[in-house]
């Protein structure tokens, strides 16, 4: 029987925990050839999320829990999760808010017969306006800079075969861009399209003032550092030409400062 380790990094998800576990369990029970483990990584939650998981853990031996001593952020928590799973296990990373469907994960995993890395690609996103706008712009920039090497509209929600899991565990990367980082180790890949839903309960922690979207963006650019600096310096030069042609000092100043800020932020990152 094939087993997949589900890494669920979370912070303050008390409203979603019970429904998340129930959805995973009921979905996997439909298939006789697969099973699962849920590895919850508690990123210093301040609500009753941990208490709920400990209660569920008493009834479901497939649930494991590890907690951090301070808020490290989603990426570090995911790394922590990979460190704790077995080298020979398939793996996935899925958020507790159930925007990514467990039924798609289980169905696809049950039909797999080889060590293919499966990218679940979002053909539609039912999310807040900022998140949709930001991610579309970010993916366009990353796609240009990487020369199409990034799987657009995908993230860490994938089915990751054991040999890739093993390479991830060996890596010393500090802040990986998971979409590309996972792909780096794969030998065979496939894509499956799906619709990403709204959160089941609670509000999104993804907004313009949070660290996660910007850190994720810069971690992606870091893999293509030279291309990134060429891209932003080219935009800066075009901005200079725009100023000379249109004499629009305000627009040119705003755009110029924006491009410079991106280069500085990436350097600091």
Secondary structure, 3 states (H helix, E strand, C coil): CEEEEEEEEECCCCCCHHHHHHHHHHHHCCCCCEEEEEEEEECCCCCCHHHHHHHHHHHCCCEEEEECCCCCCHHHHHHHHHHHCCCCCEEEECCCCCCCCHHHHHHHHHHCCCCCEEEEEEEEECCCHHHHHHHHHHHHHHHHHCCCCCCCCCCCCEEECHHHHHHHHHCCCCCCCHHHHHHCCCCCEEEEEEEECCCCCCCCCCCCCCHHHHHHHHHHHHCCHHHHHHHHHHHHHHHHHHHHHHCCHHHHHHHHHHHHHHHHHHHHC
